[in-house]
Amino acid sequence: MTVPQPPEPIPGARLLFSLDPSVSHLNHGSFGAVPIAVQRAQQRLRDEMEANPLRFFTQGLVDRIAHTRRHLATFLGADPEGTALVGNATTGAAIVLQSLGLGPGDEVVTTDHGYGAVGFSVERECARTGAVSRTLPVPLTAGDEEVVEIVRAGLRPGRTKLLIVDQITSPTARLFPTAAIVGVAREHGVPVLVDAAHAPGMLPTTVASVGADFWVGNLHKWAYAPRGTAALVVAEPWRERIQPLVVSWEQGSGFPTRVEWQATLDYTGWLAAPVGLFTLRSLGLERVRAHNAALAAYGQRVVGDALGVAPADLPEPGGPTVAMRLIPLPPGVATTMDAARDLRARIADRLSVEVSTAAWNGRGYLRLCGQVYNTPDEYDRLAVRLPTLLAQG
Ligand SMILES: Cc1ncc(COP(=O)(O)O)c(C=O)c1O
């Protein structure tokens, strides 16, 4: 079977990271990896903070955060006035859910490709307010038009108070046609939260072009920011309704400062985040995107071949820059969340390879990422050794 050529490596890129060289890190998507230059920038900020905490927190920190927010929002193609920095995508989603004022008779609609913790957040908010949640099943192989039609048929105008849809899905590594979905929801008067946890740095799409009422994306995954750096973007009509989860001294400042300021936290990660963007741009954004997507596609094919999956049965991500790919595992393998977690741990322990595994709709899947620090031989080695590990049960 012919496997596509892997991309040319980006020389020296691995040396930009402090990753353990004895491990193949094929799961950038879960927690990212912070380049050394970004780690250093954050450490310098921490040194400044520890040299005089009073001065650091009370003299200009709010303005420095605002400056950083403008920088990051511009990178994302978002309105800086509508952007608030938050700790992570999960927090951004919770802020939106708790600001909506849901009540009995209202419903929140999601898809079965959604992120588990965001799903739990929906459940809790529904239990607290008397609203209900409904999950739309979307087949793994559904094309863009089918996805849009499923969503259209699943909305109940007047009743559906929020639709949550992922830009790139976590368990299934799918790019959803979010702009078209937002368009359909708007026709029905349904607000949309786009969970774009993986989009910043990976997709060229701007936040403005998605046009959602709410959009949340992590910079600590594909944009090389320190962990705890995410952006919540809110459309103009909603901004005054958005409340932080924790009330602080900045409550009177309005959106976005009241959402960003969460009392005595370590804000150095946010302030160092522009260095992550600088690193990305130095490597060449287009080049990084093309490299990562091509490498993930290569990994999907070699590991898929090794597991006997026909190329036609390897799920397509739906876009040219998606740097995560899914491989169906043999029937009966990793079909529950616990079994998937066990398998991930065994692959890490026995093969020294970090991957993501998920059970989705009763089937087990392996998810592989491509990143500038990865090389084709890492996927080749996994392909050679994984069948034996799976055979051992
Ligand atoms: C689609 C999606 N939403 C939300 C999250 C959660 O991100 P965080 O842990 O930074 O809140 C993830 C993490 O992988 C994700 O893939």
The ligand as a Tripos MOL2 file, in Angstrom:
@<TRIPOS>MOLECULE
LIG
   16    16     1     0     0
SMALL
NO_CHARGES

@<TRIPOS>ATOM
      1 C1        -12.8620   20.5750   22.0340 C.3       1 LIG1
      2 C2        -12.2280   20.8200   23.3800 C.ar      1 LIG1
      3 N1        -12.8390   21.6100   24.2630 N.ar      1 LIG1
      4 C3        -12.3080   21.8810   25.4610 C.ar      1 LIG1
      5 C4        -11.1010   21.3520   25.8330 C.ar      1 LIG1
      6 C5        -10.5750   21.6520   27.1930 C.3       1 LIG1
      7 O1         -9.4520   22.4300   27.1920 O.3       1 LIG1
      8 P1         -8.9090   22.9350   28.5960 P.3       1 LIG1
      9 O2         -8.4890   21.7300   29.3550 O.co2     1 LIG1
     10 O3         -7.7690   23.8170   28.2620 O.co2     1 LIG1
     11 O4        -10.0350   23.6470   29.2550 O.co2     1 LIG1
     12 C6        -10.4120   20.5030   24.9640 C.ar      1 LIG1
     13 C7         -9.1270   19.9120   25.3500 C.2       1 LIG1
     14 O5         -8.5370   19.1300   24.6720 O.2       1 LIG1
     15 C8        -10.9970   20.2280   23.7060 C.ar      1 LIG1
     16 O6        -10.4030   19.4060   22.8360 O.3       1 LIG1
@<TRIPOS>BOND
     1     1     2 1
     2     2     3 ar
     3     2    15 ar
     4     3     4 ar
     5     4     5 ar
     6     5     6 1
     7     5    12 ar
     8     6     7 1
     9     7     8 1
    10     8     9 2
    11     8    10 1
    12     8    11 1
    13    12    13 1
    14    12    15 ar
    15    13    14 2
    16    15    16 1
@<TRIPOS>SUBSTRUCTURE
     1 LIG1         1 GROUP 0 **** ****
